[in-house]
Amino acid sequence: MLAKMMSYFLLGLIRVLTGSQARWHGCPPKAEQRIYFANHQSHADLVMIWAALPKELRSVTRAIAAKDYWTKTPFKKWLTSAVFNVIYVSRDRTSDEDPLEPLFDALQNGDSIILFPEGTRGFTGEPQPFKAGLYNLALKYPNVVLVPAWINNVQHVLPKGEVVPVPVLCSVTFGAPMQLGAGEDRRAFLERARAAVVALRDV
Amino acid sequence: MFQMYYYLKNLSPTQQVGMLFVTIFGLLLLASVGAFLLSVREHADEARADFWRKELKSLDAMLRTSWLMVLVFWIGWAAGDWVALTLFAIVSFFALREFLTLSPTRLGDHRSLVLAFFVVLPVQYALVGGGHFDMFTVFIPVYVFLALPLASALANDPLRFLERSAKLQWGIMVCIYGMSHVPAILMLKFPGYEGRSAFMVFFLVAVVQVCMVTQHIAAQRMRRKPIAPAISQSFNWDSWGLGVLVGSLFGALLAGITPWVPGTAFAAAFIACSAGGLGHFVMKALKRDRGIPNWGAEGQSVTGAGGLLDRVDALCFAAPVFFHSARWYFGV
Protein backbone atom coordinates (compact mmCIF):
# COMPACT_ATOMS: atom_id res chain seq x y z
CA MET A 1 0.00 0.00 0.00
CA LEU A 2 2.69 2.43 1.10
CA ALA A 3 4.87 1.29 -1.77
CA LYS A 4 2.05 1.83 -4.23
CA MET A 5 1.48 5.35 -2.92
CA MET A 6 5.19 6.07 -3.10
CA SER A 7 5.31 4.94 -6.70
CA TYR A 8 2.38 7.20 -7.62
CA PHE A 9 4.01 10.06 -5.75
CA LEU A 10 7.30 9.59 -7.60
CA LEU A 11 5.54 9.27 -10.93
CA GLY A 12 3.61 12.49 -10.30
CA LEU A 13 6.74 14.25 -9.14
CA ILE A 14 8.78 13.25 -12.17
CA ARG A 15 5.95 14.33 -14.48
CA VAL A 16 5.69 17.77 -12.91
CA LEU A 17 9.45 18.20 -12.88
CA THR A 18 10.35 16.85 -16.30
CA GLY A 19 7.20 16.22 -18.32
CA SER A 20 8.68 12.69 -18.72
CA GLN A 21 7.96 12.49 -22.40
CA ALA A 22 8.51 9.17 -24.19
CA ARG A 23 9.47 9.26 -27.83
CA TRP A 24 9.20 5.87 -29.48
CA HIS A 25 11.36 6.28 -32.54
CA GLY A 26 12.56 2.86 -33.57
CA CYS A 27 9.91 0.63 -32.04
CA PRO A 28 6.47 0.85 -30.42
CA PRO A 29 5.95 0.06 -26.73
CA LYS A 30 5.16 -3.64 -26.78
CA ALA A 31 4.72 -6.45 -24.29
CA GLU A 32 7.67 -8.58 -25.34
CA GLN A 33 10.73 -9.46 -23.34
CA ARG A 34 13.18 -6.61 -23.75
CA ILE A 35 16.42 -5.23 -22.42
CA TYR A 36 16.35 -1.43 -22.44
CA PHE A 37 19.82 0.04 -22.21
CA ALA A 38 20.45 3.76 -21.75
CA ASN A 39 22.93 6.44 -20.80
CA HIS A 40 23.25 7.12 -17.09
CA GLN A 41 23.76 10.57 -15.60
CA SER A 42 21.50 10.87 -12.61
CA HIS A 43 19.51 8.90 -10.04
CA ALA A 44 16.42 10.27 -11.70
CA ASP A 45 17.25 8.19 -14.81
CA LEU A 46 15.61 5.11 -13.40
CA VAL A 47 12.39 6.91 -12.53
CA MET A 48 12.47 8.74 -15.87
CA ILE A 49 12.63 5.62 -18.00
CA TRP A 50 10.14 3.90 -15.74
CA ALA A 51 7.68 6.80 -16.02
CA ALA A 52 8.13 6.91 -19.78
CA LEU A 53 6.98 3.29 -20.15
CA PRO A 54 3.25 2.61 -20.40
CA LYS A 55 1.63 1.41 -17.19
CA GLU A 56 1.19 -2.17 -18.40
CA LEU A 57 4.90 -2.59 -19.09
CA ARG A 58 6.07 -0.98 -15.87
CA SER A 59 5.21 -3.96 -13.67
CA VAL A 60 7.20 -6.42 -15.75
CA THR A 61 10.16 -4.14 -16.41
CA ARG A 62 12.83 -4.17 -13.72
CA ALA A 63 15.88 -1.97 -13.35
CA ILE A 64 19.32 -2.95 -12.17
CA ALA A 65 20.77 -1.27 -9.09
CA ALA A 66 24.14 -1.52 -7.37
CA LYS A 67 23.72 -3.62 -4.23
CA ASP A 68 26.27 -1.82 -2.07
CA TYR A 69 24.81 1.65 -2.70
CA TRP A 70 21.09 0.92 -2.74
CA THR A 71 20.91 -1.34 0.31
CA LYS A 72 22.99 0.91 2.56
CA THR A 73 20.06 2.43 4.47
CA PRO A 74 16.65 0.86 5.21
CA PHE A 75 14.91 3.62 3.21
CA LYS A 76 17.04 3.09 0.11
CA LYS A 77 16.48 -0.63 0.39
CA TRP A 78 12.71 -0.24 0.77
CA LEU A 79 12.58 2.22 -2.13
CA THR A 80 14.42 -0.04 -4.51
CA SER A 81 12.89 -3.36 -3.50
CA ALA A 82 9.26 -2.54 -2.58
CA VAL A 83 8.64 0.35 -4.93
CA PHE A 84 10.76 -0.37 -7.96
CA ASN A 85 11.33 -4.09 -7.56
CA VAL A 86 14.88 -3.69 -8.87
CA ILE A 87 17.41 -6.44 -9.42
CA TYR A 88 20.44 -6.01 -7.16
CA VAL A 89 23.87 -6.55 -8.64
CA SER A 90 27.01 -6.47 -6.52
CA ARG A 91 29.79 -4.36 -7.91
CA ASP A 92 32.61 -5.91 -5.90
CA ARG A 93 34.00 -9.19 -7.15
CA THR A 94 34.52 -10.89 -3.79
CA SER A 95 31.72 -13.38 -4.19
CA ASP A 96 32.25 -16.46 -6.27
CA GLU A 97 29.02 -16.27 -8.19
CA ASP A 98 28.71 -14.54 -11.53
CA PRO A 99 27.59 -10.94 -10.82
CA LEU A 100 25.06 -11.32 -13.61
CA GLU A 101 23.37 -14.27 -11.94
CA PRO A 102 20.41 -12.21 -10.61
CA LEU A 103 19.86 -10.90 -14.13
CA PHE A 104 19.75 -14.39 -15.55
CA ASP A 105 17.09 -15.28 -12.98
CA ALA A 106 14.98 -12.29 -13.93
CA LEU A 107 15.25 -12.98 -17.65
CA GLN A 108 14.42 -16.63 -17.01
CA ASN A 109 11.25 -15.41 -15.30
CA GLY A 110 10.26 -13.50 -18.41
CA ASP A 111 10.86 -10.02 -16.96
CA SER A 112 12.15 -7.17 -19.09
CA ILE A 113 15.09 -5.24 -17.67
CA ILE A 114 16.48 -1.71 -17.71
CA LEU A 115 20.25 -1.62 -17.87
CA PHE A 116 22.71 1.26 -17.61
CA PRO A 117 25.76 -0.36 -19.22
CA GLU A 118 28.10 2.47 -18.21
CA GLY A 119 27.94 0.99 -14.72
CA THR A 120 27.99 4.35 -12.95
CA ARG A 121 26.70 7.85 -13.41
CA GLY A 122 28.77 9.95 -15.79
CA PHE A 123 29.55 13.64 -15.49
CA THR A 124 30.04 14.59 -19.10
CA GLY A 125 27.58 14.58 -21.95
CA GLU A 126 29.31 11.65 -23.62
CA PRO A 127 28.51 8.21 -22.20
CA GLN A 128 31.46 6.22 -20.89
CA PRO A 129 32.46 2.94 -22.55
CA PHE A 130 29.91 0.18 -21.95
CA LYS A 131 30.63 -2.68 -19.57
CA ALA A 132 30.52 -6.25 -20.81
CA GLY A 133 27.28 -7.19 -19.05
CA LEU A 134 25.11 -6.25 -21.99
CA TYR A 135 27.15 -8.48 -24.30
CA ASN A 136 26.94 -11.44 -21.96
CA LEU A 137 23.17 -11.09 -21.64
CA ALA A 138 22.74 -10.75 -25.40
CA LEU A 139 24.87 -13.87 -25.90
CA LYS A 140 22.97 -15.96 -23.41
CA TYR A 141 19.45 -14.79 -24.30
CA PRO A 142 19.43 -14.17 -28.06
CA ASN A 143 15.61 -14.00 -28.15
CA VAL A 144 15.34 -11.00 -25.85
CA VAL A 145 14.96 -7.77 -27.84
CA LEU A 146 17.64 -5.15 -27.18
CA VAL A 147 16.28 -1.58 -27.23
CA PRO A 148 18.65 1.40 -26.97
CA ALA A 149 17.37 4.52 -25.22
CA TRP A 150 18.67 8.05 -24.76
CA ILE A 151 17.65 10.00 -21.68
CA ASN A 152 17.91 13.67 -22.47
CA ASN A 153 18.63 16.51 -20.06
CA VAL A 154 17.99 14.62 -16.86
CA GLN A 155 21.41 15.44 -15.39
CA HIS A 156 20.14 18.99 -14.89
CA VAL A 157 17.23 17.78 -12.79
CA LEU A 158 19.33 16.16 -10.10
CA PRO A 159 23.11 16.45 -10.51
CA LYS A 160 25.28 14.01 -8.59
CA GLY A 161 25.48 15.11 -4.96
CA GLU A 162 22.38 17.34 -4.94
CA VAL A 163 19.17 16.56 -3.06
CA VAL A 164 16.55 19.04 -4.28
CA PRO A 165 15.57 18.49 -7.92
CA VAL A 166 14.79 21.37 -10.29
CA PRO A 167 12.17 21.29 -13.03
CA VAL A 168 13.62 20.85 -16.51
CA LEU A 169 11.87 19.23 -19.44
CA CYS A 170 13.33 15.82 -20.25
CA SER A 171 12.57 13.08 -22.71
CA VAL A 172 13.40 9.45 -23.26
CA THR A 173 13.98 8.40 -26.86
CA PHE A 174 13.66 4.70 -27.62
CA GLY A 175 15.50 3.52 -30.75
CA ALA A 176 15.28 0.62 -33.15
CA PRO A 177 15.96 -2.80 -31.60
CA MET A 178 19.39 -4.27 -32.28
CA GLN A 179 20.85 -7.76 -32.14
CA LEU A 180 24.13 -9.44 -31.51
CA GLY A 181 25.59 -10.33 -34.91
CA ALA A 182 26.68 -13.93 -35.56
CA GLY A 183 30.17 -14.31 -34.18
CA GLU A 184 30.38 -10.58 -33.40
CA ASP A 185 33.30 -9.57 -31.25
CA ARG A 186 32.55 -8.29 -27.73
CA ARG A 187 34.33 -4.96 -28.17
CA ALA A 188 32.70 -4.33 -31.53
CA PHE A 189 29.23 -5.13 -30.19
CA LEU A 190 29.59 -2.88 -27.14
CA GLU A 191 30.89 -0.06 -29.31
CA ARG A 192 27.95 -0.52 -31.68
CA ALA A 193 25.47 -0.51 -28.78
CA ARG A 194 26.98 2.66 -27.40
CA ALA A 195 26.82 4.31 -30.82
CA ALA A 196 23.15 3.32 -31.09
CA VAL A 197 22.42 5.07 -27.79
CA VAL A 198 24.40 8.18 -28.71
CA ALA A 199 22.75 8.35 -32.15
CA LEU A 200 19.37 8.84 -30.47
CA ARG A 201 20.56 12.11 -29.02
CA ASP A 202 20.03 13.91 -32.32
CA VAL A 203 16.85 12.39 -33.70
CA MET B 1 -29.70 47.84 -27.83
CA PHE B 2 -29.57 50.53 -25.13
CA GLN B 3 -32.20 48.73 -23.10
CA MET B 4 -30.00 45.70 -23.16
CA TYR B 5 -27.01 47.80 -22.07
CA TYR B 6 -28.86 49.26 -19.08
CA TYR B 7 -30.25 45.86 -18.18
CA LEU B 8 -26.70 44.49 -18.02
CA LYS B 9 -25.40 47.55 -16.21
CA ASN B 10 -27.99 47.14 -13.45
CA LEU B 11 -27.26 43.49 -12.73
CA SER B 12 -25.25 42.68 -9.63
CA PRO B 13 -21.51 42.10 -10.18
CA THR B 14 -21.92 38.36 -9.64
CA GLN B 15 -24.69 38.15 -12.21
CA GLN B 16 -22.63 40.17 -14.68
CA VAL B 17 -19.62 37.91 -14.36
CA GLY B 18 -21.95 34.93 -14.69
CA MET B 19 -23.43 36.37 -17.88
CA LEU B 20 -19.97 36.94 -19.27
CA PHE B 21 -18.99 33.32 -18.74
CA VAL B 22 -22.26 32.00 -20.14
CA THR B 23 -21.70 34.11 -23.27
CA ILE B 24 -18.11 33.02 -23.71
CA PHE B 25 -18.82 29.35 -23.09
CA GLY B 26 -21.66 29.61 -25.60
CA LEU B 27 -19.45 31.18 -28.25
CA LEU B 28 -16.72 28.61 -27.68
CA LEU B 29 -19.23 25.79 -27.91
CA LEU B 30 -20.53 27.18 -31.21
CA ALA B 31 -16.98 27.49 -32.55
CA SER B 32 -16.11 23.94 -31.47
CA VAL B 33 -19.26 22.51 -33.05
CA GLY B 34 -18.46 24.47 -36.22
CA ALA B 35 -14.92 23.11 -36.30
CA PHE B 36 -16.25 19.59 -35.80
CA LEU B 37 -18.76 19.95 -38.65
CA LEU B 38 -16.02 21.27 -40.93
CA SER B 39 -13.82 18.34 -40.02
CA VAL B 40 -16.38 15.73 -41.17
CA ARG B 41 -17.05 17.46 -44.48
CA GLU B 42 -16.13 15.57 -47.67
CA HIS B 43 -13.74 17.21 -50.12
CA ALA B 44 -13.60 16.69 -53.89
CA ASP B 45 -9.84 16.63 -54.36
CA GLU B 46 -6.98 15.63 -52.13
CA ALA B 47 -5.10 18.98 -52.20
CA ARG B 48 -8.10 20.90 -50.88
CA ALA B 49 -8.72 18.31 -48.21
CA ASP B 50 -5.11 18.58 -47.15
CA PHE B 51 -5.33 22.36 -46.96
CA TRP B 52 -8.43 22.14 -44.82
CA ARG B 53 -6.89 19.56 -42.52
CA LYS B 54 -3.99 21.93 -41.83
CA GLU B 55 -6.28 24.92 -41.26
CA LEU B 56 -8.47 22.89 -38.93
CA LYS B 57 -5.50 21.64 -36.99
CA SER B 58 -4.34 25.16 -36.10
CA LEU B 59 -7.93 26.20 -35.43
CA ASP B 60 -8.30 23.21 -33.16
CA ALA B 61 -5.16 24.13 -31.23
CA MET B 62 -6.39 27.71 -30.82
CA LEU B 63 -9.81 26.54 -29.64
CA ARG B 64 -8.26 24.21 -27.13
CA THR B 65 -6.11 27.01 -25.69
CA SER B 66 -9.16 29.25 -25.46
CA TRP B 67 -11.20 26.56 -23.70
CA LEU B 68 -8.39 26.06 -21.24
CA MET B 69 -7.97 29.79 -20.59
CA VAL B 70 -11.68 30.38 -20.05
CA LEU B 71 -11.88 27.32 -17.82
CA VAL B 72 -8.99 28.65 -15.75
CA PHE B 73 -10.76 32.00 -15.41
CA TRP B 74 -14.01 30.40 -14.51
CA ILE B 75 -12.45 28.24 -11.82
CA GLY B 76 -10.47 31.23 -10.59
CA TRP B 77 -13.57 33.39 -10.38
CA ALA B 78 -15.80 30.73 -8.83
CA ALA B 79 -13.28 29.61 -6.23
CA GLY B 80 -11.85 32.95 -5.17
CA ASP B 81 -8.69 34.96 -5.55
CA TRP B 82 -6.35 32.49 -3.94
CA VAL B 83 -7.28 29.73 -6.36
CA ALA B 84 -6.82 32.12 -9.27
CA LEU B 85 -3.41 33.03 -7.89
CA THR B 86 -2.44 29.38 -7.58
CA LEU B 87 -3.51 28.69 -11.14
CA PHE B 88 -1.40 31.55 -12.47
CA ALA B 89 1.49 30.38 -10.30
CA ILE B 90 1.22 26.96 -11.93
CA VAL B 91 1.28 28.54 -15.39
CA SER B 92 4.37 30.50 -14.30
CA PHE B 93 6.01 27.29 -13.14
CA PHE B 94 5.48 25.48 -16.43
CA ALA B 95 6.46 28.52 -18.50
CA LEU B 96 9.69 28.93 -16.56
CA ARG B 97 10.39 25.22 -16.94
CA GLU B 98 10.11 25.61 -20.70
CA PHE B 99 12.23 28.76 -20.73
CA LEU B 100 15.07 27.27 -18.72
CA THR B 101 15.08 23.98 -20.56
CA LEU B 102 16.09 25.80 -23.70
CA SER B 103 18.59 28.07 -21.98
CA PRO B 104 21.07 25.47 -20.83
CA THR B 105 22.48 26.13 -17.41
CA ARG B 106 25.57 24.65 -15.79
CA LEU B 107 25.69 22.44 -12.75
CA GLY B 108 26.79 25.44 -10.66
CA ASP B 109 23.39 27.02 -11.22
CA HIS B 110 21.52 24.20 -9.53
CA ARG B 111 21.05 26.01 -6.21
CA SER B 112 19.88 29.22 -7.87
CA LEU B 113 17.42 27.23 -9.98
CA VAL B 114 16.04 25.57 -6.87
CA LEU B 115 15.65 29.02 -5.33
CA ALA B 116 13.93 30.38 -8.44
CA PHE B 117 11.34 27.62 -8.62
CA PHE B 118 10.68 26.86 -4.99
CA VAL B 119 11.31 30.16 -3.22
CA VAL B 120 11.06 33.11 -5.62
CA LEU B 121 7.92 31.86 -7.38
CA PRO B 122 5.81 31.14 -4.28
CA VAL B 123 7.01 34.26 -2.48
CA GLN B 124 6.18 36.48 -5.45
CA TYR B 125 2.65 35.09 -5.70
CA ALA B 126 2.17 35.28 -1.94
CA LEU B 127 3.15 38.95 -2.06
CA VAL B 128 0.64 39.50 -4.86
CA GLY B 129 -2.04 37.69 -2.89
CA GLY B 130 -1.34 39.72 0.20
CA GLY B 131 -1.72 42.92 -1.81
CA HIS B 132 1.79 44.13 -0.88
CA PHE B 133 2.11 46.21 -4.04
CA ASP B 134 5.25 48.06 -3.08
CA MET B 135 7.01 44.84 -2.24
CA PHE B 136 5.99 42.58 -5.09
CA THR B 137 6.92 45.13 -7.75
CA VAL B 138 10.50 45.33 -6.46
CA PHE B 139 10.99 41.87 -5.01
CA ILE B 140 12.39 40.36 -8.22
CA PRO B 141 14.20 43.36 -9.78
CA VAL B 142 15.88 44.34 -6.52
CA TYR B 143 16.22 41.47 -4.05
CA VAL B 144 16.25 38.42 -6.32
CA PHE B 145 18.53 40.30 -8.71
CA LEU B 146 21.25 40.01 -6.08
CA ALA B 147 20.30 36.73 -4.40
CA LEU B 148 20.38 34.37 -7.39
CA PRO B 149 23.74 35.43 -8.87
CA LEU B 150 25.09 35.14 -5.32
CA ALA B 151 23.94 31.54 -5.10
CA SER B 152 25.51 30.84 -8.50
CA ALA B 153 28.78 32.59 -7.57
CA LEU B 154 29.05 30.55 -4.39
CA ALA B 155 29.09 27.44 -6.59
CA ASN B 156 32.58 28.50 -7.68
CA ASP B 157 32.14 28.32 -11.46
CA PRO B 158 33.07 31.48 -13.40
CA LEU B 159 32.51 30.06 -16.89
CA ARG B 160 30.01 32.25 -18.86
CA PHE B 161 28.82 33.66 -15.54
CA LEU B 162 27.22 36.84 -16.87
CA GLU B 163 25.38 34.92 -19.58
CA ARG B 164 24.04 32.34 -17.14
CA SER B 165 22.90 34.90 -14.58
CA ALA B 166 21.31 37.04 -17.28
CA LYS B 167 19.37 34.10 -18.67
CA LEU B 168 18.05 33.10 -15.30
CA GLN B 169 17.09 36.66 -14.38
CA TRP B 170 15.34 37.10 -17.72
CA GLY B 171 13.42 33.89 -17.36
CA ILE B 172 12.25 34.94 -13.92
CA MET B 173 11.32 38.43 -15.09
CA VAL B 174 9.21 37.12 -17.97
CA CYS B 175 7.70 33.95 -16.51
CA ILE B 176 7.24 34.90 -12.84
CA TYR B 177 7.31 38.69 -12.61
CA GLY B 178 5.35 39.35 -15.81
CA MET B 179 2.85 36.57 -15.26
CA SER B 180 2.21 37.49 -11.63
CA HIS B 181 0.96 40.90 -12.76
CA VAL B 182 -2.08 39.28 -14.36
CA PRO B 183 -3.63 38.12 -11.06
CA ALA B 184 -2.25 41.28 -9.42
CA ILE B 185 -4.97 43.15 -11.30
CA LEU B 186 -7.46 41.30 -9.09
CA MET B 187 -6.06 43.21 -6.14
CA LEU B 188 -6.48 46.68 -7.66
CA LYS B 189 -9.30 48.57 -5.95
CA PHE B 190 -11.00 50.88 -8.41
CA PRO B 191 -13.50 53.11 -6.59
CA GLY B 192 -17.09 51.99 -7.14
CA TYR B 193 -15.94 48.78 -8.83
CA GLU B 194 -15.78 46.39 -5.87
CA GLY B 195 -16.14 42.66 -6.56
CA ARG B 196 -15.63 43.07 -10.28
CA SER B 197 -11.83 42.96 -10.62
CA ALA B 198 -12.15 39.60 -12.35
CA PHE B 199 -13.49 41.60 -15.31
CA MET B 200 -10.26 43.57 -15.50
CA VAL B 201 -8.21 40.39 -15.75
CA PHE B 202 -10.58 39.18 -18.43
CA PHE B 203 -10.33 42.56 -20.19
CA LEU B 204 -6.53 42.39 -20.32
CA VAL B 205 -6.35 38.78 -21.48
CA ALA B 206 -9.12 39.25 -24.06
CA VAL B 207 -7.71 42.38 -25.71
CA VAL B 208 -4.19 40.97 -25.85
CA GLN B 209 -5.48 37.67 -27.27
CA VAL B 210 -7.58 39.49 -29.91
CA CYS B 211 -4.61 41.68 -30.80
CA MET B 212 -2.26 38.69 -31.18
CA VAL B 213 -4.69 36.66 -33.27
CA THR B 214 -5.38 39.66 -35.54
CA GLN B 215 -1.67 40.34 -35.90
CA HIS B 216 -1.03 36.70 -36.74
CA ILE B 217 -3.75 36.53 -39.39
CA ALA B 218 -2.84 39.97 -40.81
CA ALA B 219 0.81 39.01 -41.15
CA GLN B 220 -0.18 35.87 -43.04
CA ARG B 221 -2.66 37.54 -45.38
CA MET B 222 -0.94 40.89 -46.05
CA ARG B 223 2.52 39.46 -46.71
CA ARG B 224 4.39 42.73 -46.08
CA LYS B 225 8.15 42.87 -45.98
CA PRO B 226 9.36 41.77 -42.53
CA ILE B 227 11.27 44.43 -40.58
CA ALA B 228 13.81 42.06 -39.09
CA PRO B 229 13.71 38.90 -41.22
CA ALA B 230 16.56 37.30 -39.29
CA ILE B 231 14.39 37.39 -36.19
CA SER B 232 10.86 37.02 -37.48
CA GLN B 233 9.69 36.26 -40.99
CA SER B 234 6.27 37.70 -40.25
CA PHE B 235 6.65 40.71 -37.96
CA ASN B 236 5.99 44.05 -39.69
CA TRP B 237 4.65 47.40 -38.53
CA ASP B 238 1.47 47.20 -40.63
CA SER B 239 0.18 43.96 -39.17
CA TRP B 240 1.39 44.95 -35.71
CA GLY B 241 -0.50 48.25 -36.00
CA LEU B 242 -3.61 46.52 -37.26
CA GLY B 243 -3.46 44.04 -34.38
CA VAL B 244 -3.09 46.83 -31.85
CA LEU B 245 -5.92 48.81 -33.46
CA VAL B 246 -8.35 45.88 -33.51
CA GLY B 247 -7.37 44.91 -29.97
CA SER B 248 -7.91 48.47 -28.72
CA LEU B 249 -11.25 48.79 -30.51
CA PHE B 250 -12.30 45.52 -28.91
CA GLY B 251 -11.18 47.03 -25.60
CA ALA B 252 -13.41 50.06 -26.22
CA LEU B 253 -16.32 47.70 -26.91
CA LEU B 254 -15.69 45.98 -23.59
CA ALA B 255 -15.75 49.33 -21.75
CA GLY B 256 -19.04 48.31 -20.13
CA ILE B 257 -17.31 45.70 -17.99
CA THR B 258 -14.49 48.05 -16.90
CA PRO B 259 -14.69 51.04 -14.57
CA TRP B 260 -13.83 53.23 -17.58
CA VAL B 261 -15.54 55.11 -20.41
CA PRO B 262 -14.86 53.71 -23.92
CA GLY B 263 -12.10 56.27 -24.60
CA THR B 264 -10.15 55.30 -21.50
CA ALA B 265 -10.71 51.62 -22.16
CA PHE B 266 -9.38 52.14 -25.69
CA ALA B 267 -6.23 53.80 -24.31
CA ALA B 268 -5.67 51.10 -21.71
CA ALA B 269 -6.16 48.36 -24.29
CA PHE B 270 -3.84 50.24 -26.65
CA ILE B 271 -1.05 50.22 -24.07
CA ALA B 272 -1.53 46.54 -23.27
CA CYS B 273 -1.69 45.49 -26.93
CA SER B 274 1.39 47.46 -28.00
CA ALA B 275 3.39 46.00 -25.15
CA GLY B 276 2.10 42.49 -25.83
CA GLY B 277 2.85 42.55 -29.56
CA LEU B 278 6.33 43.95 -29.05
CA GLY B 279 7.04 41.55 -26.21
CA HIS B 280 6.10 38.63 -28.42
CA PHE B 281 8.59 39.94 -30.98
CA VAL B 282 11.31 40.20 -28.33
CA MET B 283 10.65 36.59 -27.31
CA LYS B 284 11.02 35.63 -30.99
CA ALA B 285 14.54 37.08 -30.90
CA LEU B 286 15.26 34.97 -27.84
CA LYS B 287 14.03 31.84 -29.58
CA ARG B 288 16.15 32.61 -32.63
CA ASP B 289 19.14 32.89 -30.33
CA ARG B 290 18.42 29.35 -29.17
CA GLY B 291 17.93 28.26 -32.79
CA ILE B 292 14.29 27.21 -32.49
CA PRO B 293 11.17 28.54 -34.20
CA ASN B 294 8.90 27.82 -31.24
CA TRP B 295 9.34 26.80 -27.63
CA GLY B 296 7.37 23.66 -28.38
CA ALA B 297 7.88 22.93 -32.07
CA GLU B 298 5.94 19.74 -32.58
CA GLY B 299 7.96 16.71 -33.57
CA GLN B 300 11.21 18.64 -33.48
CA SER B 301 11.65 19.40 -29.86
CA VAL B 302 13.66 16.89 -27.92
CA THR B 303 12.54 18.52 -24.75
CA GLY B 304 8.85 17.86 -25.02
CA ALA B 305 8.03 21.52 -24.46
CA GLY B 306 4.31 22.04 -24.93
CA GLY B 307 4.68 25.52 -26.36
CA LEU B 308 2.97 27.11 -23.38
CA LEU B 309 5.37 30.02 -23.48
CA ASP B 310 4.49 30.72 -27.13
CA ARG B 311 0.94 31.37 -26.03
CA VAL B 312 1.53 33.39 -22.88
CA ASP B 313 4.61 35.47 -23.71
CA ALA B 314 2.62 38.45 -25.04
CA LEU B 315 0.62 38.47 -21.83
CA CYS B 316 3.77 38.34 -19.71
CA PHE B 317 4.95 41.60 -21.26
CA ALA B 318 1.55 43.26 -21.47
CA ALA B 319 0.51 42.64 -17.86
CA PRO B 320 3.19 44.64 -15.98
CA VAL B 321 2.88 47.60 -18.38
CA PHE B 322 -0.91 47.54 -18.13
CA PHE B 323 -0.86 47.13 -14.37
CA HIS B 324 1.63 49.87 -13.63
CA SER B 325 0.24 52.41 -16.07
CA ALA B 326 -3.30 51.88 -14.76
CA ARG B 327 -2.13 52.07 -11.18
CA TRP B 328 -0.08 55.20 -11.75
CA TYR B 329 -2.69 57.02 -13.81
CA PHE B 330 -5.71 56.23 -11.66
CA GLY B 331 -3.85 56.30 -8.39
CA VAL B 332 -5.34 53.00 -7.17
Contacts between the chains, C-beta under 8 A, distances in Angstrom:
chain1	res1	chain2	res2	distance
A	19	B	97	7.8
A	19	B	303	7.8
A	19	B	304	4.7
A	19	B	305	7.8
A	19	B	306	7.7
A	21	B	303	7.9
A	21	B	304	3.2
A	23	B	302	8.0
A	23	B	304	7.9
A	152	B	302	5.3
A	152	B	303	7.3
A	153	B	101	6.8
A	153	B	302	7.8
A	153	B	303	6.7
A	155	B	107	7.9
A	156	B	104	7.8
A	156	B	105	6.7
A	156	B	107	7.9
A	156	B	110	7.8
A	159	B	107	4.8
A	159	B	110	5.7
A	162	B	110	5.5
A	164	B	114	4.8
A	164	B	118	7.3
A	166	B	110	6.5
A	166	B	113	4.2
A	166	B	114	5.5
A	166	B	117	5.9
A	167	B	93	7.0
A	167	B	96	7.7
A	167	B	97	4.4
A	167	B	100	7.9
A	167	B	117	5.8
A	168	B	97	6.7
A	168	B	100	6.4
A	168	B	101	5.2
A	169	B	97	6.1
A	169	B	98	6.6
A	169	B	101	4.2
A	169	B	303	4.1
A	169	B	304	5.2
A	169	B	305	5.5
A	170	B	303	7.4
A	170	B	304	7.4
A	171	B	302	5.7
A	171	B	303	6.4
A	171	B	304	4.8
A	173	B	302	7.5
